[in-house]
Amino acid sequence: MVVQRQQESGDQPIGHGDRLDGPLGWQVAAATFLATFTVFGVSYSFGAFFGPMADEFGSDRGTTALFFAITTFLYFGLGVVTGHIADVRGPRPVLLTGAVFLVAGLLATSRVSSIWLGYFTYGIGVGIGVACAYVPMVAAVGGWFKRQRTTALGFAVAGIGVGTLTVAPLSEWMIDRYGWRTSYVVLAVGAAVLLAVAAFGAHRPIHAVVGVGEASPLGRIVRSSGDFRALYSSIGLMSVALFVPFVFLPDYLDTEGIDGPAGWLIGLIGISSVVGRLGLGALAVRFSSMRLYRGSFLVLSLSFLIWLAAGRSYAMLVVFAIVLGVAYGGFIALSPAVTAELFGPTGLGAVLGALYTAAGLGGLIGPPAMGWLIDTSGYGPALVAATACGLASTVVLTAVGRRPVS
């Protein structure tokens, strides 16, 4: 059945070497690394563009943060759609579609004359681009591995951290020299090349494929699983806080008059997240993935207290970036593994995509709400609110994994 569907959809037929945990699976993991490097490098570099765009359009923090919020909502919210399509058709056509939207969105944003038009060009273009790259490719990696699944997923999503480390400082450098509009053009050209290369390795999984006419387990899981509902709520609450540094750290340095490159702080979150993804992904082979996942949520929540205590100390902000980055890496690396353990690998793209709509909602609410708090009350109350949301998400997560799926 699986062989027939792969041949009908244009994917390569399964050969004797195409086994779980094998070389072709690692090729898919490498392609996913490149895809996540590209799309999240672009998305998480937004903090570098925040100040110049706000200055040019004369907008406040909350209004400008909607750029990032709309994008985050779309790429996580659409994951349930793109994940299901990839389950049925394979990840390659979905990834190529995303590349077209991402590149077109960046090029169009470089030409906008108002911030409201930018919401559509950047939000829709980059949002759909990330949605077509992230969940479909990560789910494909999960379908190619069993014994080494957590390690492979940790490597695959490490592209997010490396992309953040690379693209955020690069964007800051380009904006200083060429302006934010030209910088978006350069990012568009680079993204087109890298995503085209990644598409060559986007092979459809040999197992856990939902074919045409088959029912995805998503509906049953959503209706009957208390674990799904608790996990969904926890991810949503955490995401209200999670994206605040990616949007506001550069602005915080400007507001407090702190000397130091803002782009490197965002990049440090990225490289620290690689340590979290690879380290915690490897530890999950020996220890409980769910226990490590809960620990990541707790540390991520408490990291905002380091930012709150930092004041004007760039060194303390470096510590904050490292701690948050490691915990964030664990959150991202362990989410697919925990999902597969709780609900099984069949139809993983649709299930993971559905869970990530919670991150989309949190990302839609968090940055604009925190921007409003910062505009009206300063950074202190906003960071306290971020900490509270994170701790609430950690409490909700304690209920997950203590009962079987009905």
Sequence and secondary structure as in RCSB ss.txt:
>XXXX:A:sequence
MVVQRQQESGDQPIGHGDRLDGPLGWQVAAATFLATFTVFGVSYSFGAFFGPMADEFGSDRGTTALFFAITTFLY
FGLGVVTGHIADVRGPRPVLLTGAVFLVAGLLATSRVSSIWLGYFTYGIGVGIGVACAYVPMVAAVGGWFKRQRT
TALGFAVAGIGVGTLTVAPLSEWMIDRYGWRTSYVVLAVGAAVLLAVAAFGAHRPIHAVVGVGEASPLGRIVRSS
GDFRALYSSIGLMSVALFVPFVFLPDYLDTEGIDGPAGWLIGLIGISSVVGRLGLGALAVRFSSMRLYRGSFLVL
SLSFLIWLAAGRSYAMLVVFAIVLGVAYGGFIALSPAVTAELFGPTGLGAVLGALYTAAGLGGLIGPPAMGWLID
TSGYGPALVAATACGLASTVVLTAVGRRPVS
>XXXX:A:secstr
 HHHHHHHTT     TT  TTSHHHHHHHHHHHHHHHHHHHHHTTHHHHHHHHHHHHT  HHHHHHHHHHHHHHH
HHTHHHHHHHHHHH HHHHHHHHHHHHHHHHHHHTT SSHHHHHHHHHHHHHHHHHHHHHHHHHHHHHH STTHH
HHHHHHHHHHHHHHHHHHHHHHHHHHHH HHHHHHHHHHHHHHHHHHHHHT    SSS   TT   THHHHHHH 
HHHHHHHHHHHHHHHHHTHHHHHHHHHHHHHT  S HHHHHHHHHHHHHHHHHHHHHHTTTS HHHHHHHHHHHH
HHHHHHHHHHTT HHHHHHHHHHHHHHHHHHHHHHHHHHHHHH STTHHHHHHHHHHHHHHHHHHHHHHHHHHHH
HH HHHHHHHHHHHHHHHHHHHTTTTSS   
